[in-house]
Amino acid sequence: SIPELDANQMVALARRGVDPEDVGAIHKLGFGPYSIDDLVKLRENNAHADLFRGFKEAGLTAVDAEEAAQAARHGLNGHHVAEARKYGPNLTLPQMIRLKQAGVI
């Protein structure tokens, strides 16, 4: 869940477009908890629950906010993560991003 927030922080998150349902879905998948700054970073880079679902399905269990934001910035989504796993079950997230950048997935 989202860390203990005061009213000002809740307003700031809402103004930045952070969706509490999306955050809850990410946490239910086993990722996080993320700091408020991390949640904003995820939102700003469109790193939503579907991306984290792809991470989990691909066996990635520990993804920090910067890695997830970077993956989303490069257009990686849950489908791409699954496609990348076909090239090797032990690929790291940076390797998956490289495959996406090269047009392999």
Biopython code that builds the backbone (N, CA, C, O; Angstrom):
import numpy as np
from Bio.PDB.StructureBuilder import StructureBuilder

atoms = [
    (1, "SER", "N", (0.840, -1.185, 0.000)),
    (1, "SER", "CA", (0.000, 0.000, 0.000)),
    (1, "SER", "C", (0.878, 1.239, 0.000)),
    (1, "SER", "O", (2.097, 1.162, 0.153)),
    (2, "ILE", "N", (0.236, 2.369, -0.173)),
    (2, "ILE", "CA", (0.963, 3.635, -0.162)),
    (2, "ILE", "C", (1.380, 3.924, 1.271)),
    (2, "ILE", "O", (0.599, 3.721, 2.200)),
    (3, "PRO", "N", (2.621, 4.401, 1.456)),
    (3, "PRO", "CA", (3.065, 4.730, 2.813)),
    (3, "PRO", "C", (2.102, 5.721, 3.474)),
    (3, "PRO", "O", (1.317, 6.386, 2.797)),
    (4, "GLU", "N", (2.175, 5.808, 4.785)),
    (4, "GLU", "CA", (1.325, 6.739, 5.537)),
    (4, "GLU", "C", (1.468, 8.141, 4.947)),
    (4, "GLU", "O", (2.572, 8.678, 4.857)),
    (5, "LEU", "N", (0.350, 8.717, 4.551)),
    (5, "LEU", "CA", (0.371, 10.022, 3.893)),
    (5, "LEU", "C", (-0.406, 11.046, 4.696)),
    (5, "LEU", "O", (-1.395, 10.727, 5.357)),
    (6, "ASP", "N", (0.064, 12.284, 4.625)),
    (6, "ASP", "CA", (-0.742, 13.357, 5.187)),
    (6, "ASP", "C", (-1.579, 13.951, 4.047)),
    (6, "ASP", "O", (-1.399, 13.584, 2.886)),
    (7, "ALA", "N", (-2.477, 14.852, 4.376)),
    (7, "ALA", "CA", (-3.394, 15.406, 3.378)),
    (7, "ALA", "C", (-2.651, 16.095, 2.234)),
    (7, "ALA", "O", (-3.041, 15.955, 1.075)),
    (8, "ASN", "N", (-1.590, 16.835, 2.545)),
    (8, "ASN", "CA", (-0.832, 17.529, 1.501)),
    (8, "ASN", "C", (-0.203, 16.541, 0.522)),
    (8, "ASN", "O", (-0.192, 16.775, -0.686)),
    (9, "GLN", "N", (0.320, 15.440, 1.050)),
    (9, "GLN", "CA", (0.925, 14.432, 0.183)),
    (9, "GLN", "C", (-0.124, 13.766, -0.694)),
    (9, "GLN", "O", (0.130, 13.501, -1.869)),
    (10, "MET", "N", (-1.303, 13.492, -0.136)),
    (10, "MET", "CA", (-2.378, 12.889, -0.929)),
    (10, "MET", "C", (-2.792, 13.805, -2.065)),
    (10, "MET", "O", (-3.008, 13.355, -3.190)),
    (11, "VAL", "N", (-2.902, 15.084, -1.769)),
    (11, "VAL", "CA", (-3.261, 16.054, -2.805)),
    (11, "VAL", "C", (-2.175, 16.112, -3.871)),
    (11, "VAL", "O", (-2.474, 16.139, -5.065)),
    (12, "ALA", "N", (-0.914, 16.130, -3.444)),
    (12, "ALA", "CA", (0.200, 16.190, -4.391)),
    (12, "ALA", "C", (0.201, 14.964, -5.305)),
    (12, "ALA", "O", (0.411, 15.093, -6.511)),
    (13, "LEU", "N", (-0.030, 13.781, -4.744)),
    (13, "LEU", "CA", (-0.080, 12.572, -5.564)),
    (13, "LEU", "C", (-1.247, 12.622, -6.538)),
    (13, "LEU", "O", (-1.099, 12.256, -7.704)),
    (14, "ALA", "N", (-2.381, 13.065, -6.078)),
    (14, "ALA", "CA", (-3.553, 13.162, -6.950)),
    (14, "ALA", "C", (-3.303, 14.144, -8.088)),
    (14, "ALA", "O", (-3.666, 13.878, -9.233)),
    (15, "ARG", "N", (-2.691, 15.264, -7.775)),
    (15, "ARG", "CA", (-2.389, 16.265, -8.818)),
    (15, "ARG", "C", (-1.386, 15.742, -9.833)),
    (15, "ARG", "O", (-1.396, 16.166, -10.989)),
    (16, "ARG", "N", (-0.520, 14.828, -9.416)),
    (16, "ARG", "CA", (0.480, 14.251, -10.319)),
    (16, "ARG", "C", (-0.078, 13.048, -11.085)),
    (16, "ARG", "O", (0.620, 12.437, -11.894)),
    (17, "GLY", "N", (-1.346, 12.718, -10.818)),
    (17, "GLY", "CA", (-1.997, 11.652, -11.567)),
    (17, "GLY", "C", (-1.744, 10.252, -11.066)),
    (17, "GLY", "O", (-2.028, 9.284, -11.771)),
    (18, "VAL", "N", (-1.214, 10.120, -9.855)),
    (18, "VAL", "CA", (-0.957, 8.791, -9.297)),
    (18, "VAL", "C", (-2.299, 8.154, -8.954)),
    (18, "VAL", "O", (-3.090, 8.715, -8.196)),
    (19, "ASP", "N", (-2.543, 6.978, -9.519)),
    (19, "ASP", "CA", (-3.797, 6.255, -9.328)),
    (19, "ASP", "C", (-3.631, 5.260, -8.184)),
    (19, "ASP", "O", (-2.859, 4.309, -8.302)),
    (20, "PRO", "N", (-4.348, 5.466, -7.075)),
    (20, "PRO", "CA", (-4.196, 4.562, -5.940)),
    (20, "PRO", "C", (-4.546, 3.113, -6.273)),
    (20, "PRO", "O", (-3.964, 2.193, -5.698)),
    (21, "GLU", "N", (-5.488, 2.896, -7.195)),
    (21, "GLU", "CA", (-5.838, 1.529, -7.585)),
    (21, "GLU", "C", (-4.678, 0.850, -8.311)),
    (21, "GLU", "O", (-4.411, -0.332, -8.095)),
    (22, "ASP", "N", (-3.991, 1.603, -9.173)),
    (22, "ASP", "CA", (-2.837, 1.056, -9.883)),
    (22, "ASP", "C", (-1.722, 0.723, -8.899)),
    (22, "ASP", "O", (-1.087, -0.326, -9.000)),
    (23, "VAL", "N", (-1.491, 1.622, -7.948)),
    (23, "VAL", "CA", (-0.464, 1.393, -6.922)),
    (23, "VAL", "C", (-0.814, 0.141, -6.122)),
    (23, "VAL", "O", (0.052, -0.691, -5.852)),
    (24, "GLY", "N", (-2.076, 0.012, -5.748)),
    (24, "GLY", "CA", (-2.516, -1.169, -5.012)),
    (24, "GLY", "C", (-2.300, -2.444, -5.805)),
    (24, "GLY", "O", (-1.875, -3.458, -5.250)),
    (25, "ALA", "N", (-2.591, -2.403, -7.109)),
    (25, "ALA", "CA", (-2.390, -3.580, -7.959)),
    (25, "ALA", "C", (-0.908, -3.943, -8.050)),
    (25, "ALA", "O", (-0.556, -5.123, -8.024)),
    (26, "ILE", "N", (-0.052, -2.949, -8.154)),
    (26, "ILE", "CA", (1.398, -3.193, -8.204)),
    (26, "ILE", "C", (1.850, -3.857, -6.907)),
    (26, "ILE", "O", (2.608, -4.826, -6.932)),
    (27, "HIS", "N", (1.392, -3.343, -5.796)),
    (27, "HIS", "CA", (1.779, -3.904, -4.497)),
    (27, "HIS", "C", (1.214, -5.311, -4.313)),
    (27, "HIS", "O", (1.886, -6.169, -3.741)),
    (28, "LYS", "N", (-0.001, -5.563, -4.785)),
    (28, "LYS", "CA", (-0.588, -6.905, -4.683)),
    (28, "LYS", "C", (0.198, -7.924, -5.505)),
    (28, "LYS", "O", (0.194, -9.116, -5.198)),
    (29, "LEU", "N", (0.869, -7.449, -6.545)),
    (29, "LEU", "CA", (1.718, -8.337, -7.349)),
    (29, "LEU", "C", (3.030, -8.658, -6.641)),
    (29, "LEU", "O", (3.795, -9.509, -7.095)),
    (30, "GLY", "N", (3.289, -7.972, -5.524)),
    (30, "GLY", "CA", (4.482, -8.251, -4.735)),
    (30, "GLY", "C", (5.614, -7.263, -4.905)),
    (30, "GLY", "O", (6.719, -7.501, -4.417)),
    (31, "PHE", "N", (5.363, -6.164, -5.585)),
    (31, "PHE", "CA", (6.398, -5.151, -5.799)),
    (31, "PHE", "C", (6.198, -3.995, -4.832)),
    (31, "PHE", "O", (5.080, -3.711, -4.401)),
    (32, "GLY", "N", (7.302, -3.334, -4.499)),
    (32, "GLY", "CA", (7.225, -2.224, -3.579)),
    (32, "GLY", "C", (7.443, -2.700, -2.155)),
    (32, "GLY", "O", (7.950, -3.804, -1.958)),
    (33, "PRO", "N", (7.088, -1.927, -1.178)),
    (33, "PRO", "CA", (6.442, -0.624, -1.313)),
    (33, "PRO", "C", (7.414, 0.414, -1.860)),
    (33, "PRO", "O", (8.622, 0.358, -1.628)),
    (34, "TYR", "N", (6.852, 1.344, -2.580)),
    (34, "TYR", "CA", (7.635, 2.415, -3.178)),
    (34, "TYR", "C", (7.378, 3.716, -2.429)),
    (34, "TYR", "O", (6.301, 3.934, -1.875)),
    (35, "SER", "N", (8.389, 4.568, -2.427)),
    (35, "SER", "CA", (8.248, 5.874, -1.781)),
    (35, "SER", "C", (7.318, 6.753, -2.621)),
    (35, "SER", "O", (6.974, 6.415, -3.753)),
    (36, "ILE", "N", (6.929, 7.865, -2.053)),
    (36, "ILE", "CA", (6.072, 8.815, -2.765)),
    (36, "ILE", "C", (6.770, 9.291, -4.032)),
    (36, "ILE", "O", (6.145, 9.358, -5.090)),
    (37, "ASP", "N", (8.051, 9.620, -3.940)),
    (37, "ASP", "CA", (8.792, 10.051, -5.124)),
    (37, "ASP", "C", (8.831, 8.941, -6.176)),
    (37, "ASP", "O", (8.722, 9.206, -7.373)),
    (38, "ASP", "N", (8.986, 7.702, -5.719)),
    (38, "ASP", "CA", (8.992, 6.570, -6.646)),
    (38, "ASP", "C", (7.647, 6.434, -7.345)),
    (38, "ASP", "O", (7.597, 6.181, -8.549)),
    (39, "LEU", "N", (6.555, 6.598, -6.601)),
    (39, "LEU", "CA", (5.220, 6.486, -7.192)),
    (39, "LEU", "C", (5.005, 7.545, -8.260)),
    (39, "LEU", "O", (4.410, 7.271, -9.302)),
    (40, "VAL", "N", (5.485, 8.742, -8.005)),
    (40, "VAL", "CA", (5.380, 9.815, -9.003)),
    (40, "VAL", "C", (6.222, 9.451, -10.230)),
    (40, "VAL", "O", (5.778, 9.634, -11.363)),
    (41, "LYS", "N", (7.426, 8.940, -10.005)),
    (41, "LYS", "CA", (8.300, 8.547, -11.116)),
    (41, "LYS", "C", (7.635, 7.461, -11.963)),
    (41, "LYS", "O", (7.677, 7.520, -13.192)),
    (42, "LEU", "N", (7.025, 6.476, -11.316)),
    (42, "LEU", "CA", (6.339, 5.416, -12.053)),
    (42, "LEU", "C", (5.217, 6.001, -12.899)),
    (42, "LEU", "O", (5.066, 5.648, -14.068)),
    (43, "ARG", "N", (4.436, 6.889, -12.310)),
    (43, "ARG", "CA", (3.318, 7.502, -13.041)),
    (43, "ARG", "C", (3.813, 8.353, -14.197)),
    (43, "ARG", "O", (3.275, 8.274, -15.301)),
    (44, "GLU", "N", (4.825, 9.159, -13.956)),
    (44, "GLU", "CA", (5.348, 10.042, -15.009)),
    (44, "GLU", "C", (5.883, 9.257, -16.199)),
    (44, "GLU", "O", (5.913, 9.767, -17.319)),
    (45, "ASN", "N", (6.305, 8.021, -15.962)),
    (45, "ASN", "CA", (6.868, 7.194, -17.032)),
    (45, "ASN", "C", (5.897, 6.124, -17.523)),
    (45, "ASN", "O", (6.268, 5.249, -18.306)),
    (46, "ASN", "N", (4.640, 6.201, -17.052)),
    (46, "ASN", "CA", (3.598, 5.252, -17.467)),
    (46, "ASN", "C", (3.949, 3.807, -17.155)),
    (46, "ASN", "O", (3.656, 2.905, -17.939)),
    (47, "ALA", "N", (4.571, 3.594, -16.017)),
    (47, "ALA", "CA", (4.861, 2.236, -15.541)),
    (47, "ALA", "C", (3.676, 1.791, -14.692)),
    (47, "ALA", "O", (3.609, 2.073, -13.496)),
    (48, "HIS", "N", (2.747, 1.092, -15.331)),
    (48, "HIS", "CA", (1.502, 0.693, -14.683)),
    (48, "HIS", "C", (1.537, -0.779, -14.284)),
    (48, "HIS", "O", (2.509, -1.491, -14.540)),
    (49, "ALA", "N", (0.461, -1.209, -13.658)),
    (49, "ALA", "CA", (0.367, -2.569, -13.123)),
    (49, "ALA", "C", (0.572, -3.637, -14.200)),
    (49, "ALA", "O", (1.124, -4.696, -13.900)),
    (50, "ASP", "N", (0.146, -3.394, -15.444)),
    (50, "ASP", "CA", (0.327, -4.416, -16.482)),
    (50, "ASP", "C", (1.803, -4.706, -16.729)),
    (50, "ASP", "O", (2.174, -5.847, -17.004)),
    (51, "LEU", "N", (2.641, -3.683, -16.633)),
    (51, "LEU", "CA", (4.082, -3.888, -16.782)),
    (51, "LEU", "C", (4.606, -4.750, -15.638)),
    (51, "LEU", "O", (5.392, -5.669, -15.867)),
    (52, "PHE", "N", (4.182, -4.467, -14.424)),
    (52, "PHE", "CA", (4.608, -5.246, -13.267)),
    (52, "PHE", "C", (4.068, -6.674, -13.334)),
    (52, "PHE", "O", (4.729, -7.611, -12.885)),
    (53, "ARG", "N", (2.877, -6.839, -13.890)),
    (53, "ARG", "CA", (2.323, -8.183, -14.082)),
    (53, "ARG", "C", (3.236, -8.974, -15.025)),
    (53, "ARG", "O", (3.506, -10.153, -14.797)),
    (54, "GLY", "N", (3.703, -8.315, -16.077)),
    (54, "GLY", "CA", (4.652, -8.950, -16.993)),
    (54, "GLY", "C", (5.953, -9.307, -16.302)),
    (54, "GLY", "O", (6.513, -10.377, -16.541)),
    (55, "PHE", "N", (6.438, -8.416, -15.444)),
    (55, "PHE", "CA", (7.649, -8.715, -14.676)),
    (55, "PHE", "C", (7.458, -9.987, -13.864)),
    (55, "PHE", "O", (8.294, -10.890, -13.885)),
    (56, "LYS", "N", (6.338, -10.039, -13.148)),
    (56, "LYS", "CA", (6.081, -11.181, -12.273)),
    (56, "LYS", "C", (5.955, -12.470, -13.084)),
    (56, "LYS", "O", (6.532, -13.494, -12.717)),
    (57, "GLU", "N", (5.209, -12.424, -14.174)),
    (57, "GLU", "CA", (5.030, -13.610, -15.010)),
    (57, "GLU", "C", (6.352, -14.086, -15.610)),
    (57, "GLU", "O", (6.524, -15.271, -15.897)),
    (58, "ALA", "N", (7.281, -13.150, -15.796)),
    (58, "ALA", "CA", (8.589, -13.497, -16.339)),
    (58, "ALA", "C", (9.568, -13.919, -15.256)),
    (58, "ALA", "O", (10.720, -14.233, -15.551)),
    (59, "GLY", "N", (9.121, -13.928, -14.002)),
    (59, "GLY", "CA", (9.979, -14.370, -12.917)),
    (59, "GLY", "C", (10.794, -13.279, -12.267)),
    (59, "GLY", "O", (11.629, -13.562, -11.408)),
    (60, "LEU", "N", (10.569, -12.027, -12.661)),
    (60, "LEU", "CA", (11.268, -10.913, -12.012)),
    (60, "LEU", "C", (10.478, -10.543, -10.767)),
    (60, "LEU", "O", (9.310, -10.166, -10.853)),
    (61, "THR", "N", (11.114, -10.650, -9.623)),
    (61, "THR", "CA", (10.399, -10.413, -8.377)),
    (61, "THR", "C", (10.845, -9.152, -7.650)),
    (61, "THR", "O", (10.145, -8.680, -6.755)),
    (62, "ALA", "N", (11.975, -8.610, -8.012)),
    (62, "ALA", "CA", (12.481, -7.397, -7.363)),
    (62, "ALA", "C", (12.854, -6.385, -8.441)),
    (62, "ALA", "O", (13.905, -6.494, -9.072)),
    (63, "VAL", "N", (11.991, -5.413, -8.641)),
    (63, "VAL", "CA", (12.230, -4.362, -9.624)),
    (63, "VAL", "C", (12.074, -3.040, -8.906)),
    (63, "VAL", "O", (11.016, -2.744, -8.352)),
    (64, "ASP", "N", (13.140, -2.240, -8.919)),
    (64, "ASP", "CA", (13.000, -0.950, -8.245)),
    (64, "ASP", "C", (12.315, 0.051, -9.177)),
    (64, "ASP", "O", (12.164, -0.197, -10.373)),
    (65, "ALA", "N", (11.914, 1.158, -8.619)),
    (65, "ALA", "CA", (11.138, 2.142, -9.371)),
    (65, "ALA", "C", (11.912, 2.687, -10.563)),
    (65, "ALA", "O", (11.329, 2.912, -11.624)),
    (66, "GLU", "N", (13.197, 2.900, -10.408)),
    (66, "GLU", "CA", (13.994, 3.437, -11.527)),
    (66, "GLU", "C", (14.050, 2.439, -12.681)),
    (66, "GLU", "O", (13.928, 2.829, -13.842)),
    (67, "GLU", "N", (14.235, 1.153, -12.371)),
    (67, "GLU", "CA", (14.262, 0.130, -13.419)),
    (67, "GLU", "C", (12.916, 0.058, -14.140)),
    (67, "GLU", "O", (12.870, -0.020, -15.368)),
    (68, "ALA", "N", (11.831, 0.086, -13.386)),
    (68, "ALA", "CA", (10.504, 0.028, -13.986)),
    (68, "ALA", "C", (10.240, 1.269, -14.840)),
    (68, "ALA", "O", (9.689, 1.165, -15.936)),
    (69, "ALA", "N", (10.629, 2.429, -14.342)),
    (69, "ALA", "CA", (10.454, 3.666, -15.105)),
    (69, "ALA", "C", (11.268, 3.621, -16.394)),
    (69, "ALA", "O", (10.787, 4.032, -17.450)),
    (70, "GLN", "N", (12.496, 3.125, -16.309)),
    (70, "GLN", "CA", (13.340, 3.025, -17.491)),
    (70, "GLN", "C", (12.726, 2.061, -18.513)),
    (70, "GLN", "O", (12.721, 2.343, -19.711)),
    (71, "ALA", "N", (12.217, 0.937, -18.041)),
    (71, "ALA", "CA", (11.581, -0.023, -18.937)),
    (71, "ALA", "C", (10.391, 0.620, -19.645)),
    (71, "ALA", "O", (10.231, 0.476, -20.857)),
    (72, "ALA", "N", (9.561, 1.329, -18.887)),
    (72, "ALA", "CA", (8.394, 1.988, -19.475)),
    (72, "ALA", "C", (8.808, 3.092, -20.446)),
    (72, "ALA", "O", (8.186, 3.250, -21.497)),
    (73, "ARG", "N", (9.848, 3.857, -20.110)),
    (73, "ARG", "CA", (10.345, 4.917, -21.009)),
    (73, "ARG", "C", (10.754, 4.351, -22.353)),
    (73, "ARG", "O", (10.602, 5.006, -23.384)),
    (74, "HIS", "N", (11.275, 3.131, -22.340)),
    (74, "HIS", "CA", (11.729, 2.499, -23.584)),
    (74, "HIS", "C", (10.623, 1.704, -24.263)),
    (74, "HIS", "O", (10.871, 0.978, -25.226)),
    (75, "GLY", "N", (9.397, 1.844, -23.755)),
    (75, "GLY", "CA", (8.254, 1.221, -24.406)),
    (75, "GLY", "C", (8.030, -0.238, -24.058)),
    (75, "GLY", "O", (7.209, -0.904, -24.689)),
    (76, "LEU", "N", (8.739, -0.740, -23.074)),
    (76, "LEU", "CA", (8.556, -2.130, -22.660)),
    (76, "LEU", "C", (7.202, -2.273, -21.983)),
    (76, "LEU", "O", (6.812, -1.430, -21.174)),
    (77, "ASN", "N", (6.493, -3.331, -22.310)),
    (77, "ASN", "CA", (5.236, -3.617, -21.629)),
    (77, "ASN", "C", (5.221, -5.091, -21.247)),
    (77, "ASN", "O", (6.177, -5.816, -21.519)),
    (78, "GLY", "N", (4.146, -5.530, -20.624)),
    (78, "GLY", "CA", (4.059, -6.912, -20.167)),
    (78, "GLY", "C", (4.249, -7.914, -21.284)),
    (78, "GLY", "O", (4.889, -8.947, -21.091)),
    (79, "HIS", "N", (3.697, -7.621, -22.456)),
    (79, "HIS", "CA", (3.845, -8.510, -23.613)),
    (79, "HIS", "C", (5.314, -8.633, -24.028)),
    (79, "HIS", "O", (5.787, -9.729, -24.330)),
    (80, "HIS", "N", (6.025, -7.516, -24.042)),
    (80, "HIS", "CA", (7.436, -7.531, -24.420)),
    (80, "HIS", "C", (8.270, -8.359, -23.444)),
    (80, "HIS", "O", (9.182, -9.083, -23.844)),
    (81, "VAL", "N", (7.941, -8.237, -22.163)),
    (81, "VAL", "CA", (8.677, -9.009, -21.154)),
    (81, "VAL", "C", (8.503, -10.503, -21.416)),
    (81, "VAL", "O", (9.465, -11.268, -21.347)),
    (82, "ALA", "N", (7.274, -10.914, -21.718)),
    (82, "ALA", "CA", (7.012, -12.326, -22.030)),
    (82, "ALA", "C", (7.763, -12.748, -23.285)),
    (82, "ALA", "O", (8.327, -13.841, -23.330)),
    (83, "GLU", "N", (7.775, -11.895, -24.301)),
    (83, "GLU", "CA", (8.495, -12.196, -25.539)),
    (83, "GLU", "C", (9.996, -12.323, -25.281)),
    (83, "GLU", "O", (10.654, -13.204, -25.834)),
    (84, "ALA", "N", (10.528, -11.448, -24.446)),
    (84, "ALA", "CA", (11.963, -11.482, -24.144)),
    (84, "ALA", "C", (12.348, -12.787, -23.474)),
    (84, "ALA", "O", (13.428, -13.320, -23.728)),
    (85, "ARG", "N", (11.483, -13.303, -22.628)),
    (85, "ARG", "CA", (11.779, -14.555, -21.919)),
    (85, "ARG", "C", (11.951, -15.729, -22.868)),
    (85, "ARG", "O", (12.583, -16.722, -22.508)),
    (86, "LYS", "N", (11.404, -15.636, -24.068)),
    (86, "LYS", "CA", (11.582, -16.699, -25.065)),
    (86, "LYS", "C", (13.036, -16.789, -25.520)),
    (86, "LYS", "O", (13.481, -17.830, -26.004)),
    (87, "TYR", "N", (13.769, -15.694, -25.361)),
    (87, "TYR", "CA", (15.178, -15.664, -25.757)),
    (87, "TYR", "C", (16.110, -16.136, -24.655)),
    (87, "TYR", "O", (17.302, -16.340, -24.884)),
    (88, "GLY", "N", (15.573, -16.306, -23.482)),
    (88, "GLY", "CA", (16.368, -16.803, -22.369)),
    (88, "GLY", "C", (15.673, -16.555, -21.056)),
    (88, "GLY", "O", (15.217, -15.441, -20.797)),
    (89, "PRO", "N", (15.582, -17.571, -20.222)),
    (89, "PRO", "CA", (14.851, -17.415, -18.968)),
    (89, "PRO", "C", (15.571, -16.572, -17.922)),
    (89, "PRO", "O", (14.973, -16.189, -16.916)),
    (90, "ASN", "N", (16.829, -16.287, -18.148)),
    (90, "ASN", "CA", (17.595, -15.547, -17.144)),
    (90, "ASN", "C", (17.955, -14.136, -17.584)),
    (90, "ASN", "O", (18.871, -13.528, -17.030)),
    (91, "LEU", "N", (17.243, -13.613, -18.573)),
    (91, "LEU", "CA", (17.530, -12.264, -19.021)),
    (91, "LEU", "C", (17.245, -11.263, -17.907)),
    (91, "LEU", "O", (16.277, -11.399, -17.159)),
    (92, "THR", "N", (18.097, -10.271, -17.815)),
    (92, "THR", "CA", (17.877, -9.198, -16.849)),
    (92, "THR", "C", (17.001, -8.131, -17.488)),
    (92, "THR", "O", (16.822, -8.117, -18.706)),
    (93, "LEU", "N", (16.466, -7.258, -16.686)),
    (93, "LEU", "CA", (15.641, -6.183, -17.210)),
    (93, "LEU", "C", (16.422, -5.291, -18.188)),
    (93, "LEU", "O", (15.874, -4.943, -19.234)),
    (94, "PRO", "N", (17.668, -4.906, -17.900)),
    (94, "PRO", "CA", (18.421, -4.121, -18.890)),
    (94, "PRO", "C", (18.601, -4.873, -20.216)),
    (94, "PRO", "O", (18.585, -4.252, -21.279)),
    (95, "GLN", "N", (18.769, -6.183, -20.166)),
    (95, "GLN", "CA", (18.885, -6.952, -21.409)),
    (95, "GLN", "C", (17.564, -6.932, -22.183)),
    (95, "GLN", "O", (17.558, -6.843, -23.411)),
    (96, "MET", "N", (16.453, -7.016, -21.459)),
    (96, "MET", "CA", (15.146, -6.941, -22.117)),
    (96, "MET", "C", (14.944, -5.585, -22.779)),
    (96, "MET", "O", (14.407, -5.497, -23.883)),
    (97, "ILE", "N", (15.373, -4.540, -22.102)),
    (97, "ILE", "CA", (15.266, -3.196, -22.671)),
    (97, "ILE", "C", (16.091, -3.107, -23.940)),
    (97, "ILE", "O", (15.649, -2.513, -24.924)),
    (98, "ARG", "N", (17.290, -3.692, -23.934)),
    (98, "ARG", "CA", (18.130, -3.681, -25.150)),
    (98, "ARG", "C", (17.457, -4.427, -26.290)),
    (98, "ARG", "O", (17.526, -3.985, -27.437)),
    (99, "LEU", "N", (16.808, -5.549, -26.001)),
    (99, "LEU", "CA", (16.092, -6.298, -27.030)),
    (99, "LEU", "C", (14.962, -5.441, -27.608)),
    (99, "LEU", "O", (14.729, -5.459, -28.817)),
    (100, "LYS", "N", (14.272, -4.704, -26.766)),
    (100, "LYS", "CA", (13.198, -3.824, -27.232)),
    (100, "LYS", "C", (13.760, -2.719, -28.091)),
    (100, "LYS", "O", (13.202, -2.415, -29.145)),
    (101, "GLN", "N", (14.858, -2.105, -27.666)),
    (101, "GLN", "CA", (15.469, -1.007, -28.419)),
    (101, "GLN", "C", (15.954, -1.483, -29.796)),
    (101, "GLN", "O", (15.924, -0.734, -30.772)),
    (102, "ALA", "N", (16.398, -2.737, -29.850)),
    (102, "ALA", "CA", (16.923, -3.278, -31.111)),
    (102, "ALA", "C", (15.812, -3.797, -32.017)),
    (102, "ALA", "O", (16.078, -4.224, -33.140)),
    (103, "GLY", "N", (14.576, -3.765, -31.541)),
    (103, "GLY", "CA", (13.468, -4.234, -32.356)),
    (103, "GLY", "C", (13.304, -5.737, -32.393)),
    (103, "GLY", "O", (12.569, -6.260, -33.231)),
    (104, "VAL", "N", (13.983, -6.446, -31.490)),
    (104, "VAL", "CA", (13.893, -7.901, -31.444)),
    (104, "VAL", "C", (12.551, -8.311, -30.849)),
    (104, "VAL", "O", (11.954, -9.301, -31.272)),
    (105, "ILE", "N", (12.089, -7.559, -29.884)),
    (105, "ILE", "CA", (10.781, -7.850, -29.254)),
    (105, "ILE", "C", (9.866, -6.662, -29.438)),
    (105, "ILE", "O", (8.720, -6.689, -28.987)),
]
sb = StructureBuilder()
sb.init_structure("model")
sb.init_model(0)
sb.init_chain("A")
sb.init_seg("    ")
for serial, (resi, resn, name, xyz) in enumerate(atoms, 1):
    if name == "N":
        sb.init_residue(resn, " ", resi, " ")
    sb.init_atom(name, np.array(xyz, "f"), 0.0, 1.0, " ", f" {name:<3s}", serial, name[0])
structure = sb.get_structure()
